[in-house]
Amino acid sequence: MTNSFDLDRYIARIGHQGPAHADLATLSALHRAHVAAIPFEGLDPLLGRPVNLDLPALQAKLVDSRRGGYCFEQNTLFKAALDAIGFKTTGLSGRVRWMTPPEAPLGPRVHMLLKVDLPDGPYIADVGFGVCILDQPLRLEMGREQRTGMGTYRLTEANGRIALEALQPGGWRTAYIFDLEPQLASDYALGNWYTSTSPYVPFTSTLVAERVAGDKRYKLANTRLRIEARDGEVTSERTLETPAELHRTLDDIFGLTAPASAEDLFTRISR
């Protein structure tokens, strides 16, 4: 099996209608279209299924099926698309801090993101941070607030590490910490294995899904569905009460066809 990438199939999946040049306009357009069309989700780890990062498997799952994936899948696929167009990309890795107290020690590298070098400088692209998905790339510039359609972000640097921070209703919140060391496929293989199998990672015990489309951010954690406006402002929140309601939510809001019945999923997350 080859690792060839079918760019046309990917472009059709995300619904991109414009040109495909190695420039900021294309990068931004693809980034927005990707996160609107391909949902963040972790159904395979929840169901005890392996997560495969080779391109044929990713295309079959995220492009040819009504499925999504988490950071390693999403950003591996996005990198392949950008590379096929002619962008200069570098795979990076990060240490997630979103739910971690500031004084806690750093955890392992369990997040994948991309650096994209453009003529006007480097940018960070990340279509797979499933708590606060970026809706467009950010310039790799320290300290400056950068507004996107759905959020306000900034990058800060300390002790040789860069932090991505997102403005939330309670103030600035660190998403993850990273550096600019290029990562190998074997680095991602290890992080992917840990993320998809460890009982200390949410994906193995919690149904997680997120999608950013237009001016709304949809988040699902088990049976709790939340809709946010920009900068994390919660506009509605409710609990899904039945398997049928879970099925409709996955289908209609997230565009997902689950690899297990809604009844099976509902039983797992209602324990």
Buried (B, 14 or more C-beta within 10 A) or exposed (E): EEEEBBBEEBBEBBEBEEEBEBBBEBBBBBBBBBBBBBBBBBBBBBBEEEBBBEBBBBBEBBBEEBBBBBBBBBBBBBBBBBBBBEBEBBBBBBBBBBEBEEEEEEBBBBBBBBBBBBEEEBBBBBBBBBBBBBBBBBBBEEEEEBEBEBBBBBBBEEEEBBBBBBBBEEEBBBBBBBEEEEBEEEBBEBBBBBBBBBEEBBBBBBBBBBBBBEEBBBBBBBBEBBBBBBBBEEEEEEEBEEBEBBBEBBBEBBBBEBBBEBEEBBEBBEE
